[in-house]
């Protein structure tokens, strides 16, 4: 059963989410300025941490980048010893990108600084408000993920 939601309220909610997303991205870029990597490189490192070793093709799909662009990105990450290319033990023709210790350390440091920023922002919220925010955001994420899968069954 579809609820009738006020269009004005939805417009305000979309705007609030867009502004929040923009602020989070800007803060993330500020934090990354202290590290020898770009935002796309950081996102690639995060995918490797979350998914494990990936091929260039798999990584390029996750990053929504061309294969050649992803290859250049991985070349720079490898040069900085953040990742390394390794042959798949089951199929020597396949090369996977492996996250190195130095790459994981950068991710950990950046995420810690992002969490410190969020903690600072949420300092004036009560524990109940923070918990409610977490529950509602998680529910929104799950609904969006479900909606995306229904509309894009191949992904």
C-alpha positions, 0 to 999 in steps of 0.5 A: 500500500503506497502512502501519500507523502507531501511533495513539498516534504519530499522536495525538502528531504531530497535537498537536505540529503543532497546538501549533507552528501555535499558536505560529507564529500567536501570534508572527505576531500579535505582529509584526503589532501593530507595523503598522497592519493586522489578521491578516486584512488581512495574509493578504489582502495575502499572497494579492495578492502571491502571486496578483496582482490579484484581484477581491473575489469571488476574494479572499473565497473565498481568505480564507473570508470573506463578500463584504461582509466582504472589501469592508470589509477592502479598503476599510480597506486602500485607505484606508491606501494598501496596495491600490487598486481598478483596472478590468480592461483587458479588461473594464471591468465587473470591478474588481481589487484591486492591491497597492500598494508600501506593502502589499508593504513591510509584507509583506516586513518582517513576513516578514523578522521571522518568518524572524528568529524561526524562525532564532533558534528553529532556532539549536541545530539542525544544518544537517542537521536543518534540511534534513531538517525542510524535506524532511519538511515539504515532503513532508507539504505535498505529500501534504496538497495531493494528498489535498485535491485528490483529496477536493475535485476542484472546488478 
